Amino acid sequence: MEVLETIQKRRTIRIPFNERKVLKRDLDVLLEISRLSPNGDPVSWELVSVEDYATKSRLAQIVEDDFGDVFQKDSQKFRRVFSQYPRWMHFSEAKAKDGVVLDKPKFAKYFYNFALGKTFGPLFGKLGIMNSEFKAYCKNIINNPLLFGVFRNRHFNAGSAGIASLVNTGSMLQNLRLTATSLGLCYQDIGWITATKESSEKARQLLKMPEDYVAINFFRIGYIDDLDRRSQNPNFRSAFRRDLKDIVNFGKFGNKNFEVAQMRRTDLEVLDAIRGRKAERVSKPVSKDELGYILEAARWAPSGFNVQPFEFVVIEQEDGASIAVLENMERRDPDPGPCEALAKGGVLQNIRLAARALGLNTEIKKPALSEEESLRQTLYIPKNYSLLSLIEL
Ligand SMILES: Cc1cc2nc3c(=O)[nH]c(=O)nc-3n(C[C@H](O)[C@H](O)[C@H](O)COP(=O)(O)O)c2cc1C
């Protein structure tokens, strides 16, 4: 499957998976991909497969207990998280371009909209309005042919290098999501197990990982009946993202006149791109359509609660182009844990893969503080945006 096609087609699948086993040949591909470092740095993660029913059930119990403790006993934290839900959870078909939709029967939608409003949300939350969602979520931890824990070695924890290794792990996860999509498999991140330090630590102990390791994410892979038919349904696909013209700035922040005449396709298969292959390149300058291809790939990156914090400034140069990747600090994940850093890796990986499909190299840099200040001034980056990376194409 072609690179951008896979990126656009990939979706988080939240319904129960059926009992079909994942073929050994597909599992081998997934494991091979999980060992590739997306940017050449040493691999800092370890995947742990969770196979038996009893262990999966105990992981699900950890989430249920955590939900009980955090949300129903610690009222301050509960309010903080819950007061964000109305912003990122929608109970009717997505008119919005961000957040997630919880499908509810028609009559219930009005009630949910009211009950999760800012005023009554915390009250209804305490009364357990979200309990059935959490129960369904916990069932997904149990019902799947493949469940993996993602661990990182604490030695990679220190300072900015620590963040970089977490971002790199996020790129690896995006590779796995795309690999699953290209193999016709379904994928869901199970970030709740690692959303708090307490539950992450319980998961580490349960899986008997040494103290040097910390659990940063879980994900499940499997099949559902009728994926192709269901994929046609826009609600099932949660097919909404902010428009390119809202997130792309041209030359400087605020210049929103970026339009792409035609969204192109390339000849590069996503698995080849993930393995590091790059298409042959004939023309030198990077065209607007090519920038559109790369930014469209960036737009479809997954983020916790679909908060889509990433925005871009494109800087055209004579023999190439650069993309400044910004993070809108007003679009924070309600309960992030390591999720925000992992999401950064997803957007960077989509850009890398799209560039490879066009035969372009990417150099992804985190500008030094002094350089960052001058870039912020030249590009008119507002204070509530952080500069994640500068990517040279
Ligand atoms: C690091 C990370 C953690 C996530 N954790 C969860 C999760 O715990 N449960 C879930 O259903 N989706 C999770 N998601 C998926 C996002 O909610 C999803 O990507 C977003 O809503 C956009 O939808 P899409 O993936 O279908 O495009 C996670 C995504 C990322 C990047």
Ligand as a Chemical Component Dictionary entry (heavy atoms), coordinates in Angstrom:
data_LIG
# 
_chem_comp.id                   LIG 
_chem_comp.type                 NON-POLYMER 
_chem_comp.pdbx_formal_charge   0 
_chem_comp.three_letter_code    LIG 
# 
loop_
_chem_comp_atom.comp_id 
_chem_comp_atom.atom_id 
_chem_comp_atom.alt_atom_id 
_chem_comp_atom.type_symbol 
_chem_comp_atom.charge 
_chem_comp_atom.model_Cartn_x 
_chem_comp_atom.model_Cartn_y 
_chem_comp_atom.model_Cartn_z 
_chem_comp_atom.pdbx_ordinal 
LIG C1  C1  C 0 0.271  8.030  22.237 1  
LIG C2  C2  C 0 -1.183 7.788  21.958 2  
LIG C3  C3  C 0 -1.980 7.168  22.907 3  
LIG C4  C4  C 0 -3.305 6.896  22.643 4  
LIG N1  N1  N 0 -4.071 6.249  23.574 5  
LIG C5  C5  C 0 -5.323 5.859  23.261 6  
LIG C6  C6  C 0 -6.096 5.121  24.171 7  
LIG O1  O1  O 0 -5.691 4.876  25.296 8  
LIG N2  N2  N 0 -7.316 4.682  23.786 9  
LIG C7  C7  C 0 -7.821 4.952  22.548 10 
LIG O2  O2  O 0 -8.921 4.502  22.232 11 
LIG N3  N3  N 0 -7.129 5.708  21.668 12 
LIG C8  C8  C 0 -5.893 6.153  21.986 13 
LIG N4  N4  N 0 -5.166 6.885  21.084 14 
LIG C9  C9  C 0 -5.730 7.140  19.764 15 
LIG C10 C10 C 0 -6.251 8.542  19.585 16 
LIG O3  O3  O 0 -7.395 8.776  20.360 17 
LIG C11 C11 C 0 -6.546 8.702  18.085 18 
LIG O4  O4  O 0 -5.336 8.659  17.395 19 
LIG C12 C12 C 0 -7.267 9.975  17.723 20 
LIG O5  O5  O 0 -8.542 9.998  18.302 21 
LIG C13 C13 C 0 -7.402 10.120 16.198 22 
LIG O6  O6  O 0 -8.122 9.056  15.643 23 
LIG P1  P1  P 0 -7.480 8.061  14.586 24 
LIG O7  O7  O 0 -6.303 7.390  15.235 25 
LIG O8  O8  O 0 -8.571 7.112  14.271 26 
LIG O9  O9  O 0 -7.059 8.863  13.399 27 
LIG C14 C14 C 0 -3.846 7.238  21.379 28 
LIG C15 C15 C 0 -3.052 7.887  20.436 29 
LIG C16 C16 C 0 -1.739 8.173  20.718 30 
LIG C17 C17 C 0 -0.903 8.872  19.690 31 
# 
loop_
_chem_comp_bond.comp_id 
_chem_comp_bond.atom_id_1 
_chem_comp_bond.atom_id_2 
_chem_comp_bond.value_order 
_chem_comp_bond.pdbx_ordinal 
LIG C1  C2  SING 1  
LIG C2  C3  SING 2  
LIG C2  C16 DOUB 3  
LIG C3  C4  DOUB 4  
LIG C4  N1  SING 5  
LIG C4  C14 SING 6  
LIG N1  C5  DOUB 7  
LIG C5  C6  SING 8  
LIG C5  C8  SING 9  
LIG C6  O1  DOUB 10 
LIG C6  N2  SING 11 
LIG N2  C7  SING 12 
LIG C7  O2  DOUB 13 
LIG C7  N3  SING 14 
LIG N3  C8  DOUB 15 
LIG C8  N4  SING 16 
LIG N4  C9  SING 17 
LIG N4  C14 SING 18 
LIG C9  C10 SING 19 
LIG C10 O3  SING 20 
LIG C10 C11 SING 21 
LIG C11 O4  SING 22 
LIG C11 C12 SING 23 
LIG C12 O5  SING 24 
LIG C12 C13 SING 25 
LIG C13 O6  SING 26 
LIG O6  P1  SING 27 
LIG P1  O7  DOUB 28 
LIG P1  O8  SING 29 
LIG P1  O9  SING 30 
LIG C14 C15 DOUB 31 
LIG C15 C16 SING 32 
LIG C16 C17 SING 33 
# 
